[in-house]
Amino acid sequence: MDPFATAHPGAAFDAYEPAARERAALRTPWTPEDGPLPALYVSHGAPPLFDDAEWMTRLGEWADRLPTPEAILIVSAHWESAPLTLSSAEAGTPLVYDFGGFAERFYRMTYATPDATALAARIAATLPDGQPVHTSRRGLDHGAWVPLKVMYPLGDVPVLQMSLPTEDPDRLLAIGTRLRELRSEGVLVIGSGFMTHGLPFLSREMLAGQETPGWTGDFDAWAAEALDRSDLETLHRFRDAPGMPYAHPTAEHFVPLFVTLGAATDPEGPVTTTIDGTMWGLSRRSLQVA
């Protein structure tokens, strides 16, 4: 039996969405008096997130605690491309259904967001001359639209996705640093990955939530401790962390964290964990920085 299969795929989202839309409509829009928005690192989830009521609730409550941003810039593990490139800024940007083997319903979902041309121009002006910004007609991949559909269900905030041009922590921190000033303009900067992502090593029992692999617990505990200490030096050495290489056979789901940390007012300042626990045997640790 497929551990991802459900009798009514996305039924939890159907139950979640009406109240979430009502709450989202009551959120207070960001104003300069609110000060800079935090920067987030979100363990994003694939379409089965729409079948996890508890995780959706926590994502939605997280967004409820924040002013509604003027715009959102998100860096997803699912778009590795150099030079640095932005998704389409046109209103109603299409989605990229970059997953396979799930219910047909998930390939028909939409998330039409407003025009983001002004944000694209602002990002291009923010990054240094030596970091050219390319534009594309690419839509939002599931590392962007799946969590945002839960957090901002009205789809009324302009969204741009930025490619992940490197896996080098120092370069990603530098990009985040350049993006920092956007937070004071009401832009929510999000790094979207997964705190552990050892999909090739998951058993059927792990995918069904009946067992958590030791490497997930080992890596998550290591990351949590380093984040609590704001220990960037240790985080840079993630390839030598406990639980590796099983926790991250490839690095793209961990390294968006460095964009988030770079966008912090103080990259070595305090980190607030907003979501913990596991899904499918993977750590869904998510956090924000001021």
Sequence and secondary structure as in RCSB ss.txt:
>XXXX:A:sequence
MDPFATAHPGAAFDAYEPAARERAALRTPWTPEDGPLPALYVSHGAPPLFDDAEWMTRLGEWADRLPTPEAILIV
SAHWESAPLTLSSAEAGTPLVYDFGGFAERFYRMTYATPDATALAARIAATLPDGQPVHTSRRGLDHGAWVPLKV
MYPLGDVPVLQMSLPTEDPDRLLAIGTRLRELRSEGVLVIGSGFMTHGLPFLSREMLAGQETPGWTGDFDAWAAE
ALDRSDLETLHRFRDAPGMPYAHPTAEHFVPLFVTLGAATDPEGPVTTTIDGTMWGLSRRSLQVA
>XXXX:A:secstr
  TT  SSTTHHHHHHHHHHHHHHHHS B  GGG    EEEEE   GGGGG HHHHHHHHHHHHTS B SEEEEE
EEEEE SS EE   STT  B     SS GGGGS        HHHHHHHHHHS TTS  EE    B HHHHHHHHH
HSTT  S EEEEEE    HHHHHHHHHHHGGGGGGTEEEEEEE S   GGG  HHHHTTS   HHHHHHHHHHHH
HHHTT HHHHHTGGGSTTTTTS SSSTTTTHHHHHHHTSSSTTS EEEEE SEETTEE  EEEE 
